[in-house]
């Protein structure tokens, strides 16, 4: 909200609260709240194109159902939340033809609950308001996991080669054509790598 005030109201801050029913990692019905800010595209003809920048602000300790002991989550995923917030702060000073959404989700460590709920909402918005979700930049464990001796000077970008929802026939066709490196996800990853260099 402060970033929105600093840019003259260019960001629309929203919450997406819902009740998650008990499951493998949730004992009782629990309210989960995603928080996001929308920077509307400046070109009315392209404003329905959406780029989503996301991180999750929940964490958990080793015991899934222990909600009282410390659950340090600076890297998983306070770091991704910081990226989403910092992108909102910096990018709100500019205008883009497409719409940017800066999202922080909860319930990630409990089963991708916040992300799944936002994805369902986005699917509904695609039908109702012609959203065209073109890219999702999910920032999780930014800076790496130092316990695994990762090089902190390298940005790792993961992208899906073969879509998780592909049928067996689609998988065979993709592999036969060598298309696992031609997905929209891989093209976005290559573009990010090129811009980064």
C-alpha positions as CSV (number, residue, x, y, z in Angstrom):
1,X,0.0,0.0,0.0
2,X,2.9,2.3,0.7
3,X,4.3,1.6,-2.8
4,X,0.9,2.4,-4.3
5,X,0.8,5.7,-2.4
6,X,4.3,6.5,-3.6
7,X,3.3,6.0,-7.3
8,X,0.1,8.0,-7.0
9,X,-2.2,4.9,-6.7
10,X,-0.8,3.0,-9.7
11,X,-0.9,-0.3,-7.7
12,X,-4.2,-1.9,-6.7
13,X,-3.5,-3.9,-3.6
14,X,-5.8,-6.9,-3.0
15,X,-6.2,-9.9,-0.8
16,X,-7.5,-13.3,-1.8
17,X,-8.7,-15.1,1.4
18,X,-10.2,-18.5,1.4
19,X,-10.8,-21.4,3.8
20,X,-8.6,-24.5,3.1
21,X,-10.2,-27.7,4.3
22,X,-8.3,-30.2,6.4
23,X,-5.8,-32.3,4.4
24,X,-2.5,-34.1,4.7
25,X,-0.7,-31.1,6.2
26,X,-3.7,-29.0,7.6
27,X,-5.5,-30.4,10.6
28,X,-8.5,-28.0,10.8
29,X,-10.3,-25.7,8.4
30,X,-7.8,-22.8,8.0
31,X,-8.1,-19.3,6.5
32,X,-5.3,-18.7,4.0
33,X,-4.7,-15.3,2.5
34,X,-2.8,-14.4,-0.6
35,X,-1.8,-10.7,-1.0
36,X,-1.1,-9.2,-4.3
37,X,-0.8,-5.8,-6.1
38,X,-1.8,-5.1,-9.7
39,X,0.0,-2.7,-11.9
40,X,-2.4,-2.2,-14.8
41,X,-1.0,-2.1,-18.3
42,X,-0.9,1.3,-19.8
43,X,-2.0,0.1,-23.3
44,X,-5.8,-0.7,-23.2
45,X,-5.3,-3.1,-26.2
46,X,-2.6,-5.1,-24.2
47,X,-3.6,-4.6,-20.6
48,X,-5.2,-8.1,-20.5
49,X,-1.8,-9.6,-21.0
50,X,-0.5,-10.6,-17.5
51,X,2.9,-11.3,-16.2
52,X,2.9,-12.7,-12.6
53,X,5.8,-12.3,-10.2
54,X,5.3,-14.5,-7.1
55,X,6.9,-15.8,-3.9
56,X,5.4,-17.5,-0.9
57,X,5.4,-16.0,2.6
58,X,4.6,-19.1,4.6
59,X,7.1,-21.5,6.2
60,X,7.0,-24.6,8.5
61,X,9.3,-26.4,10.8
62,X,10.1,-30.1,10.5
63,X,6.8,-31.1,12.2
64,X,4.0,-30.3,9.8
65,X,1.4,-29.8,12.5
66,X,3.6,-27.8,14.9
67,X,2.3,-24.2,14.5
68,X,3.9,-22.8,17.6
69,X,7.7,-23.5,17.4
70,X,10.0,-21.4,15.1
71,X,9.8,-22.1,11.4
72,X,12.6,-20.0,9.9
73,X,11.8,-19.3,6.3
74,X,14.3,-16.6,5.3
75,X,15.3,-18.5,2.2
76,X,12.1,-20.6,1.8
77,X,10.5,-18.3,1.1
78,X,11.0,-14.9,2.7
79,X,13.5,-14.4,-0.2
80,X,10.8,-14.9,-2.9
81,X,8.4,-12.6,-1.0
82,X,11.1,-10.0,-0.9
83,X,11.6,-10.3,-4.7
84,X,7.9,-9.8,-5.3
85,X,7.7,-6.8,-3.0
86,X,10.9,-5.2,-4.4
87,X,9.7,-5.8,-8.0
88,X,6.5,-4.0,-7.0
89,X,8.4,-1.1,-5.5
90,X,10.8,-0.6,-8.4
91,X,8.6,-1.5,-11.4
92,X,5.7,0.7,-10.1
93,X,7.8,3.7,-11.1
94,X,7.4,2.7,-14.8
95,X,4.6,2.1,-17.3
96,X,4.3,-1.2,-19.2
97,X,1.8,-2.0,-22.0
98,X,0.9,-5.3,-20.2
99,X,-0.3,-5.8,-16.6
100,X,2.0,-7.0,-13.9
101,X,0.8,-8.7,-10.8
102,X,3.1,-9.0,-7.8
103,X,1.8,-11.9,-5.7
104,X,2.7,-13.4,-2.3
105,X,0.9,-16.7,-1.6
106,X,0.4,-18.7,1.6
107,X,-0.1,-22.3,2.3
108,X,2.7,-23.3,-0.1
109,X,4.6,-25.6,2.3
110,X,1.3,-27.2,3.2
111,X,0.5,-28.2,-0.3
112,X,0.6,-25.3,-2.8
113,X,-2.7,-24.2,-1.4
114,X,-2.4,-20.4,-2.1
115,X,-0.9,-20.9,-5.6
116,X,-3.6,-23.4,-6.5
117,X,-6.4,-21.0,-5.3
118,X,-4.9,-18.1,-7.3
119,X,-4.5,-20.3,-10.4
120,X,-8.2,-21.2,-10.1
121,X,-9.1,-17.5,-9.8
122,X,-6.9,-16.7,-12.8
123,X,-8.6,-19.3,-14.8
124,X,-12.0,-17.7,-13.9
125,X,-10.6,-14.3,-14.8
126,X,-9.5,-15.7,-18.2
127,X,-13.1,-16.6,-18.9
128,X,-14.7,-13.5,-17.4
129,X,-12.2,-10.7,-18.2
130,X,-10.1,-12.2,-21.0
131,X,-6.9,-12.5,-18.9
132,X,-4.0,-13.8,-20.9
133,X,-1.5,-15.1,-18.4
134,X,1.7,-15.0,-20.4
135,X,4.4,-15.7,-17.8
136,X,4.7,-16.7,-14.2
137,X,8.0,-15.9,-12.5
138,X,7.9,-18.0,-9.3
139,X,10.8,-17.0,-7.0
140,X,11.5,-19.7,-4.5
141,X,14.6,-20.0,-2.3
142,X,16.2,-17.0,-4.0
143,X,20.0,-17.1,-3.5
144,X,20.0,-20.8,-3.3
145,X,20.4,-23.2,-0.4
146,X,23.9,-22.7,1.0
147,X,23.8,-26.0,2.8
148,X,24.0,-27.7,-0.6
149,X,27.0,-25.6,-1.7
150,X,25.3,-23.8,-4.5
151,X,27.1,-21.0,-6.2
152,X,25.3,-17.9,-4.9
153,X,26.7,-15.8,-7.8
154,X,24.6,-17.8,-10.3
155,X,20.9,-17.3,-10.9
156,X,19.2,-20.6,-11.6
157,X,16.2,-20.5,-13.8
158,X,14.0,-23.6,-13.9
159,X,11.5,-24.2,-16.7
160,X,9.2,-26.9,-17.8
161,X,10.2,-28.7,-21.0
162,X,7.4,-31.2,-21.2
163,X,4.1,-29.9,-19.8
164,X,3.1,-31.7,-16.6
165,X,-0.5,-32.0,-18.0
166,X,0.7,-33.5,-21.4
167,X,-0.9,-36.7,-22.5
168,X,1.2,-39.8,-23.5
169,X,0.6,-39.0,-27.1
170,X,1.7,-35.4,-26.7
171,X,4.8,-36.5,-24.8
172,X,5.7,-38.9,-27.6
173,X,5.2,-36.1,-30.2
174,X,7.2,-33.6,-28.3
175,X,10.1,-36.0,-27.8
176,X,10.0,-37.2,-31.4
177,X,10.3,-33.7,-32.6
178,X,12.9,-32.6,-30.1
179,X,10.4,-30.1,-28.8
180,X,11.2,-30.3,-25.1
181,X,13.4,-27.3,-25.4
182,X,10.8,-25.3,-27.5
183,X,8.1,-24.9,-24.9
184,X,6.9,-21.4,-24.0
185,X,8.4,-21.9,-20.6
186,X,11.9,-22.7,-22.1
187,X,11.7,-19.8,-24.4
188,X,10.9,-17.5,-21.5
189,X,13.9,-19.0,-19.5
190,X,16.2,-18.4,-22.5
191,X,15.0,-14.8,-22.8
192,X,15.6,-14.2,-19.1
193,X,19.1,-15.7,-19.4
194,X,19.8,-13.5,-22.4
195,X,18.5,-10.3,-20.7
196,X,20.5,-11.2,-17.6
197,X,23.8,-11.5,-19.6
